[in-house]
Amino acid sequence: MISKKEQILKAFEDLDIYSLALLLNENQTYQDVTKEIFLRNLKELFVWIIGHEAIITDFKRYSGVCSKCNEGLGGFSFINSEKVCYGSFI
């Protein structure tokens, strides 16, 4: 059985806004905004990526630790096959 966290990370890799809408908690904030606003902004990003990355859509997650504003906290960056980062989340 795949954990919910793993399902969420997979949905980010797949640019799957519909799965994220089902998986994310209703009464939780994400990046300091409501789920609704977070998903709306994320959908715009996913649509932009899909429109501009017609060939390069192979996104993978890389774990790491923040060394800037949230120093020491763990998170993930989502990077395409050309090594361009399209988002990092703590």
C-alpha positions, 0 to 999 in steps of 0.5 A: 500500500502506497502512503498518502505522502507518497501519493502526493509526491507522485501527483506532483511529479505527474503534474496531476492537479486532480489527484492533489485535489483529492489527496490534500486536506481540506482545512489545512494551509499550503504555502501559507494559503488555503487549499483552494488558492494553493491548487488554483496557483498550482494548476496555473503552473502545471498548465504553463509547464505542460504548454512550454515543456512539450518534450521535457515533462519528466519530473522527479523529486529530489529531497533536501534540506533548506539552507535559506529562509527555513534553514534545516527543514526538509523538503522536496524540489521537483526538477525536470530532465533538463535539471530545471527546478519548477518548485520546492516545498518544505 
